[in-house]
Amino acid sequence: MELSVSIQRIRYLLRHIICLASAMLMMLNVSADQESSVIVRIEEDWEIDIVEPAPENDSPQVTFFVNPGVTDSNSYFQIQMNYATDAAFSGGGFHVSAVSNDSYVDRARSGTRLGLSVDQDTMRWTNVMAIDNNTLLFAIKNGYCRDWGNFGGPEYLVRMPATGHTTLNDYRFQHSLDEVDIGFGGNRVSSVELKDVRLYYSDGRIESIPLNLFVAR
């Protein structure tokens, strides 16, 4: 049994390394005539596979962080799934916020306060981050789970000043993966997966990077 688990773990690590190396090569493969083009928008496609949620405890609770630059730890966007910590804690739904120097700059709370309750459900959505006119923008779109139905959209757009940033060239998808936090009810989540990333350039190009990378548990 231990040997079987070890082999599965090795296979997972090899797959992760291969996917990561391929994605990094795609990001670095920019021709000379494209070097003046910069990244102005990023989209991340995510999935959470939920095993058996506990709505009476607002469990599970999962937090995502999206950073405009891997070296900037002071400014980031945050998504809280199945809970919100604003002025006070509230369960269910989701909460989107822009944070700078540990303070909320902007935030939006979902209209639904339903806690996750459907067994064996898969939640899907897309994170969108952009930079425009010295402003960083963030929203979620194309979300769906059986408890909430369709969710996300422009009504959940948050923004903050793009201090220290003129492009999104310093974004790294691995940072988004590493920062996922299943703060409560980890046993109720079977997997969290970053499916795809799309980079939008100032010259109109769109670079799609298939990942299918799972958050380490």
C-alpha positions as CSV (number, residue, x, y, z in Angstrom):
1,M,0.0,0.0,0.0
2,E,2.8,2.4,0.9
3,L,4.6,1.6,-2.3
4,S,1.4,2.3,-4.3
5,V,0.9,5.7,-2.6
6,S,4.6,6.6,-3.2
7,I,4.3,5.8,-6.9
8,Q,1.1,7.9,-7.2
9,R,2.9,10.7,-5.4
10,I,5.9,10.5,-7.8
11,R,3.6,10.5,-10.8
12,Y,1.8,13.5,-9.5
13,L,5.1,15.4,-8.9
14,L,6.4,14.5,-12.3
15,R,3.2,15.7,-14.0
16,H,3.3,18.9,-12.0
17,I,6.9,19.5,-13.0
18,I,6.3,18.9,-16.7
19,C,3.2,21.1,-16.7
20,L,5.0,23.9,-14.9
21,A,8.1,23.7,-17.1
22,S,6.0,23.8,-20.3
23,A,4.0,26.8,-19.0
24,M,7.1,28.7,-18.1
25,L,8.6,28.0,-21.5
26,M,5.5,29.4,-23.1
27,M,5.7,32.6,-21.0
28,L,9.4,33.1,-21.9
29,N,9.0,32.4,-25.6
30,V,8.5,35.9,-26.8
31,S,9.9,37.0,-30.1
32,A,12.0,40.2,-30.5
33,D,9.3,42.1,-32.3
34,Q,6.9,41.5,-29.4
35,E,9.1,42.7,-26.6
36,S,7.6,46.1,-26.5
37,S,4.1,44.6,-25.9
38,V,3.2,44.2,-22.2
39,I,0.6,42.2,-20.3
40,V,-2.4,44.3,-19.4
41,R,-4.9,41.6,-18.4
42,I,-4.8,38.1,-16.9
43,E,-7.5,35.5,-16.5
44,E,-7.3,32.4,-14.3
45,D,-9.8,29.5,-14.6
46,W,-10.3,27.7,-11.3
47,E,-12.2,24.6,-10.0
48,I,-12.9,23.3,-6.5
49,D,-14.2,19.8,-6.1
50,I,-16.3,19.6,-2.9
51,V,-16.8,16.3,-1.2
52,E,-19.3,16.8,1.6
53,P,-19.9,20.4,2.8
54,A,-21.3,21.3,6.2
55,P,-23.6,24.3,5.8
56,E,-24.3,24.5,9.6
57,N,-20.6,25.4,10.0
58,D,-20.0,27.3,6.8
59,S,-17.5,24.6,5.9
60,P,-15.3,24.5,3.8
61,Q,-13.8,28.0,3.6
62,V,-11.3,28.7,0.9
63,T,-9.3,31.8,0.2
64,F,-7.5,32.8,-3.0
65,F,-5.0,35.6,-3.6
66,V,-4.0,37.2,-6.9
67,N,-1.0,39.4,-6.9
68,P,-0.1,41.9,-9.7
69,G,3.6,41.3,-9.2
70,V,5.4,38.4,-7.4
71,T,7.7,40.8,-5.6
72,D,4.9,43.0,-4.3
73,S,3.5,41.5,-1.1
74,N,1.7,44.7,0.0
75,S,-1.0,44.8,-2.7
76,Y,-3.2,41.9,-3.8
77,F,-6.7,40.8,-4.6
78,Q,-8.5,38.3,-2.4
79,I,-11.5,36.0,-2.9
80,Q,-13.1,34.3,0.1
81,M,-15.3,31.4,-0.9
82,N,-18.2,30.3,1.3
83,Y,-17.5,33.1,3.9
84,A,-16.5,36.7,4.3
85,T,-14.5,38.6,6.9
86,D,-15.4,42.2,6.6
87,A,-16.3,44.3,9.6
88,A,-17.5,41.0,11.0
89,F,-17.6,37.3,10.0
90,S,-20.5,36.1,7.8
91,G,-20.9,32.7,6.3
92,G,-21.9,31.6,2.8
93,G,-21.6,33.3,-0.6
94,F,-18.3,34.9,-1.5
95,H,-16.3,38.1,-0.9
96,V,-14.0,39.9,-3.3
97,S,-11.6,42.6,-2.0
98,A,-8.6,44.8,-3.0
99,V,-6.0,45.0,-0.2
100,S,-3.1,47.3,0.2
101,N,-0.8,47.5,3.2
102,D,-3.2,45.1,5.1
103,S,-6.2,47.4,4.6
104,Y,-9.2,47.1,2.4
105,V,-9.2,49.5,-0.4
106,D,-12.3,48.2,-2.1
107,R,-14.6,45.2,-1.6
108,A,-17.8,43.5,-2.8
109,R,-20.0,41.0,-1.1
110,S,-22.1,38.5,-3.0
111,G,-25.9,38.9,-3.0
112,T,-26.3,35.3,-1.9
113,R,-25.4,34.2,1.6
114,L,-26.2,30.5,1.0
115,G,-23.7,28.2,2.5
116,L,-22.4,25.3,0.3
117,S,-24.5,22.2,0.9
118,V,-24.4,20.0,-2.2
119,D,-22.3,16.9,-1.9
120,Q,-19.9,16.0,-4.7
121,D,-20.2,19.4,-6.4
122,T,-17.7,21.2,-8.6
123,M,-17.4,25.0,-8.3
124,R,-16.0,26.8,-11.4
125,W,-15.1,30.4,-12.0
126,T,-12.6,32.8,-13.6
127,N,-10.5,35.4,-11.9
128,V,-9.9,38.5,-14.0
129,M,-7.1,41.1,-13.2
130,A,-6.3,44.1,-15.4
131,I,-4.4,47.3,-15.3
132,D,-5.7,50.5,-16.9
133,N,-5.0,54.2,-16.4
134,N,-2.8,53.6,-13.3
135,T,-5.5,51.5,-11.7
136,L,-5.6,47.8,-10.9
137,L,-8.9,46.1,-11.5
138,F,-10.2,42.7,-10.4
139,A,-13.4,40.7,-10.7
140,I,-14.7,37.1,-11.0
141,K,-16.8,35.9,-13.8
142,N,-18.5,32.8,-15.3
143,G,-18.9,31.2,-11.9
144,Y,-21.1,28.3,-11.3
145,C,-22.0,25.8,-8.5
146,R,-25.2,24.0,-7.7
147,D,-25.9,26.0,-4.6
148,W,-25.4,29.5,-6.1
149,G,-26.1,28.9,-9.7
150,N,-24.3,31.4,-12.0
151,F,-22.3,33.9,-10.1
152,G,-19.8,36.7,-10.7
153,G,-19.8,39.6,-13.1
154,P,-19.1,43.4,-13.3
155,E,-21.1,44.1,-10.1
156,Y,-18.2,42.5,-8.2
157,L,-15.5,44.6,-9.7
158,V,-13.0,46.0,-7.2
159,R,-10.1,48.4,-7.8
160,M,-7.1,50.1,-6.3
161,P,-4.2,52.4,-7.4
162,A,-1.5,50.6,-9.4
163,T,1.2,52.0,-7.2
164,G,4.6,50.6,-8.4
165,H,3.0,48.9,-11.4
166,T,2.7,49.9,-15.0
167,T,2.1,46.4,-16.4
168,L,1.2,42.9,-15.2
169,N,4.5,41.4,-16.6
170,D,5.6,40.4,-13.0
171,Y,2.5,38.2,-12.5
172,R,3.3,34.5,-11.8
173,F,0.6,31.8,-11.8
174,Q,2.6,29.7,-9.4
175,H,2.2,32.4,-6.8
176,S,-1.6,32.2,-7.1
177,L,-1.3,28.4,-6.6
178,D,1.0,28.7,-3.6
179,E,-1.2,31.2,-1.8
180,V,-4.5,29.2,-1.8
181,D,-5.6,28.7,1.8
182,I,-8.2,26.2,2.8
183,G,-8.5,27.7,6.3
184,F,-11.4,25.6,7.5
185,G,-12.9,22.2,6.4
186,G,-10.0,21.0,4.3
187,N,-11.3,17.4,4.6
188,R,-14.4,18.6,2.8
189,V,-12.5,19.6,-0.4
190,S,-11.0,16.9,-2.6
191,S,-9.0,19.2,-4.9
192,V,-8.4,22.8,-5.9
193,E,-7.2,23.2,-9.5
194,L,-5.9,26.0,-11.6
195,K,-7.1,24.9,-15.1
196,D,-5.9,27.6,-17.5
197,V,-4.3,31.0,-17.5
198,R,-4.7,33.6,-20.3
199,L,-2.4,36.5,-20.8
200,Y,-3.7,39.6,-22.7
201,Y,-1.1,41.8,-24.3
202,S,-1.2,45.5,-25.2
203,D,-0.8,44.6,-28.9
204,G,-4.0,42.5,-28.9
205,R,-2.4,39.1,-28.6
206,I,-3.9,36.5,-26.2
207,E,-1.6,33.7,-24.9
208,S,-3.5,30.7,-23.5
209,I,-1.5,28.5,-21.0
210,P,-3.2,25.1,-20.2
211,L,-2.0,24.1,-16.7
212,N,-4.3,21.6,-14.9
213,L,-2.2,22.1,-11.8
214,F,-3.5,21.2,-8.3
215,V,-2.9,23.0,-5.1
216,A,-0.6,21.1,-2.9
217,R,-2.4,19.6,0.1
